[in-house]
Amino acid sequence: MNNPVSVVIRNLTPTFNEGRAAVKRSIGQDLTVEADIFREGHDIIRASLKWRRLHGQVWNETAMMPLGNDRWRGTFPLLQIGICEYTIEAWGDEFLSWQEEVQKKFDAGLYELTNEALEGAQIIEAGARRASGSPDAEILTKLARRAQTVSAHELRSFCEDPELVALMSYWANRELSTTLHPFRKVRVDPRRASFSAWYEFFPRSAEGKADSGSKFRDCLNRIEDAKAMGFDVIYFPPIHPIGETNRKGRNNSLKCEPGEPGVPYAIGNFRQGKNGGGHRDVAPELGTLEDFEWLVKETRRRHLEIALDFAINCSPDHPYVHEHPEWFFKHPDGSIKYAENPPKKYEDVYPLNFYNKNWKALWEELSDVLLFWCARGVTIFRVDNPHTKPVAFWEWVIAKVQTAYPEAIFLSEAFTRPKMMHELAKIGFTQSYTYFTWRNTKQELTDYFTELTQTEVKDYFRPNLFTNTPDILPEFLQQGGRPAFLIRAVLAATLSTTYGIYSGFELCENIAIPGKEEYLDSEKYQFKARDWNAPKNIKKFLTSLNRIRHENRALQFFETLRFHPIDNDRILFYSKATPCKENILLIVVNLDPFQTQSGYLQVPLKNFGWLENNAYEVEDLLSGEHFFWSGSQNYVSIDPLTRPAHIFRVRRWLGRKKGLDHYA
Amino acid sequence: MNNPVSVVIRNLTPTFNEGRAAVKRSIGQDLTVEADIFREGHDIIRASLKWRRLHGQVWNETAMMPLGNDRWRGTFPLLQIGICEYTIEAWGDEFLSWQEEVQKKFDAGLYELTNEALEGAQIIEAGARRASGSPDAEILTKLARRAQTVSAHELRSFCEDPELVALMSYWANRELSTTLHPFRKVRVDPRRASFSAWYEFFPRSAEGKADSGSKFRDCLNRIEDAKAMGFDVIYFPPIHPIGETNRKGRNNSLKCEPGEPGVPYAIGNFRQGKNGGGHRDVAPELGTLEDFEWLVKETRRRHLEIALDFAINCSPDHPYVHEHPEWFFKHPDGSIKYAENPPKKYEDVYPLNFYNKNWKALWEELSDVLLFWCARGVTIFRVDNPHTKPVAFWEWVIAKVQTAYPEAIFLSEAFTRPKMMHELAKIGFTQSYTYFTWRNTKQELTDYFTELTQTEVKDYFRPNLFTNTPDILPEFLQQGGRPAFLIRAVLAATLSTTYGIYSGFELCENIAIPGKEEYLDSEKYQFKARDWNAPKNIKKFLTSLNRIRHENRALQFFETLRFHPIDNDRILFYSKATPCKENILLIVVNLDPFQTQSGYLQVPLKNFGWLENNAYEVEDLLSGEHFFWSGSQNYVSIDPLTRPAHIFRVRRWLGRKKGLDHYA
């Protein structure tokens, strides 16, 4: 070591995985960093927060401020998508320590300060040398000369001279500074990563025909309908060739009748497609790759994005089976193993062995598949069952894809144990599916979303709240009828900033296989007739929700969610606000799809910086009704059959001037 | 990478400073480690906790056990003083996963298991290859052969064969295991580091003469007296030559009269001693280095240790001033700066500049000083003001000394801001002075000791509770008379496992400079007359406390301290217990030195695993009185003038047999 470490920098936040994983933010957001910073003795410390693009050459920097008890804070803006690295540099500041010494001595009545003046001159001269080549050098040289000749009284004000202080701050002696290692990282995602509404549909079901499938060229109506509802990401289940061997029939039957379309998750058919019939091809029944590229372009023209499903499943007809048999698990007799979860058998899917002797080739191939689709305009991937593949693979492949396409977004569909879900988020997944689907009661929702928004989880885990999926028709939706769909839509759209629905939700489809949470006659296995404008649909309601999300910045911040008291266990009451509180929403949801529920809620006036006697306007953004409230306690009554929630925008009333009400 | 990382290992505890600092334990203790351990898919995971001497060749290992929710725990014993490194190795276990598959399939009624049997044979054969060279190889080869021929029914029991399971567990396939990096460390200290009682005295005051100093050869009486009271570490303030230039007189006077002995902390007099008159010499008025070595040997013969003060202070007469002027701070005119804390001046002390151009030589020299005294039988150092020297210096020098003398103990005298105090403990100090001296009320003591014993602090910070020091005569002792000394002694001796007193405490000396917490006529500056057996001394009481500490293992555990309710704010009620609860103490201290206080306390029967109606014997170890209690609520009344505390040993009463009471 050339210089010993002089400053201790510890307990930096946000941090997790011992500082080795990147914090998540999206473009335009800030990152606020805190740390304990201290050193021996009494020198005055300065600390600088420094950031740059990953492996960049030049640091940006901003001063950190002490909060007391040796805790420091600094904030920097995130203006470029990609990975940004940051660190802290701190040092005992020679000039400020000298200034304080002069102040203290003079103020204590010690006027013999010749040595101090000469010492100051030396410190300033050294500053001038560091500034050499800049016009500041000359100014500092003059100031140093002045320091040599000033009287004690003059020295007292000289040491606080604003020009001197500013220049010595800029040209500080950092020879003995300490820089935090290893550098920390923040991953800056596109805005869509932290604020978006997803709409999932099977391209083959675009037109809702009972006995045949739609093609890519038929999908624009569905996409425009989704756009009209306010969705901005269109997510397709796998679009690749579907295997024929052991193909499943309707309702997951082992027997497949001729003409049945098969499950899109049984990927690969070496007989189809230009690129081998695997993950780089589209199923010919949907059209050609050119058709798909046309659809991507048309969708983008409408300011929506298409997300693809990245499902690492191989049907027995996948080209890998022949080209790379070494990538699969084998029986002792050399035959390839199908997937099993004893006693269940999945004979139409061969799992890949990520640890096979030729694993590097497999990993490279899978990353190439992702890059193939990125090159064709798809940079959003919903990843199927990532928890059944090595975490190390995801860490590697996401970093690789995002190096080439920094805007790429990966949504983790890991419905699994909590620690695995969180780890996948920490190592790179942009968004994550959640347990939301199974959280229904007030206590469950409060506990879960308090954990997601009020703990370190908020810095790495972005919940994408799906109300339903092709695999999950929750019991609450099966039982609760149309009101249940409205309730879950409000919750999904307001508890998090990203959410999604699987098509059919807007039609309140709720027929399950008895005793299961799976759809009866699921379109995973068959063509499906649908009237996309069927009566009693909730498309208008969804449209309102998405409009409210766009018009209210409060719904674009995730971690400002707070739950508040209401004296009824069937009503959930929470608020969302922007950090500066210029947009505040109070959201009240009747969780009971059958009965009207009422109660007294406690508006958290203190959280908004309001007084107990402030009057405020309350506007229900769903109904357009206006109310005038004052005080914290107010009454609500909600009939789920008409509208199961209030989304109140609240504004403090400042008074009436020239016949007009004014609001803060 | 040769193999991809297959298992995720996270959130290891205990941990602090992001895993880079060593946990503290003492010899004979265990270390219990927990971590989140998981991987993709459904394979059965095994995890092994591994440990060895730092940089050792061979790992010891023990199986970790799953606690649920992917959390695992393992414990290993610490049997050797020094640094021990440890890590976790975890893997998906091929054999156990195969075993589970066979069990599940068979139990689900699938009896066609030929492939499974052959696969098992392959797995066992591979185990035999790993065992080659051991007698196990042959047994495994036979078992593999059997696997090839067994029926499905036989396979079901064969896969659970105890010999097979044991051998396949031992010879597990760890080719794809993951090992946690970097390795973690635990510092194993001698027992004295975590359990000892310190007695501090100035050697020149050993005989208590008013006008002249004692010598090393006169110290044995004082040491034997301390031993009789039950102390086991004798701590001397600096014993080195004392500077003459600007020597301070009595009560810190700037004027020193001829014959005044000077402050031992103004170290160095180039006119004295064989080794330059600095930190390697003893003051000639105390005797010779040989006399000191004789005293060390005599003290050790009595099973006590001498601790020296490591004070990096230089008087203007220190040999370094002439030999290494570059090690000091200088005025612009080239003269050396004395210590200042404006407006205070310390003209008898020159501080060292740890960042001078020749800093490496300074650091080496200081480490050589410590090694010099280690070689002379002193391995316990009380370090003066470590927070005014670089943290990096302490980290380096403590590691260096402990590499040569693993038993070395460093006590940090950092009365400073909390984060610096904690950091010094994290980077290597064995024990630390605390804020105990200024914590007097029930709330203050409860809060402080809850933080020290119930948070991660317990894994790195060992509080050595000093009741007083030559610099600190707390107001409580000044005001509260003899009862205050008894109260603080009980608290110090029972709240922590290490504590100390500065001599004079046992005589209840409490005359301060008015308005300050400093001793009047402090022996730091002068000779001091004392009758070491003065009337009203509390030597018997201290002797009882130390005896109780030795006889009750509960007082040798730090983190089992718990506070319990009592309905009087002037009474502190807490318990100490061994982990297995075979020794339980209830300690009740009247914090009011003036008045009798009484109240109802709540015995935490549940904590001991007792029932509400259990009867138990309560023995006051200070008075010898016995009581019989039952239920949790009991009454105490404590007169501080007779005895300000109860130390109850409690034992559950099992019943009477043959005329004798039996206890658990």
Interface residues (C-beta under 8 A of the other chain):
Chain A: N3 P4 V5 S6 V8 R10 T15 N17 E18 G19 D36 F38 R39 E40 G41 H42 N69 D70 E101 K104 K105 A108 G109 L110 N115 L118 E119 A121 Q122 L176 H331 P332 D333 E340 N341 P342 P343 F354 Y355 W359 W363 H387 T388 K389 P390 V391 A392 F393 R417 P418 K419 M420 E423
Chain B: N3 P4 V5 S6 V8 R10 T15 N17 E18 G19 D36 F38 R39 E40 G41 H42 N69 D70 E101 K104 K105 A108 G109 L110 N115 L118 E119 A121 Q122 L176 H331 P332 D333 E340 N341 P342 P343 F354 Y355 W359 W363 H387 T388 K389 P390 V391 A392 F393 R417 P418 K419 M420 E423
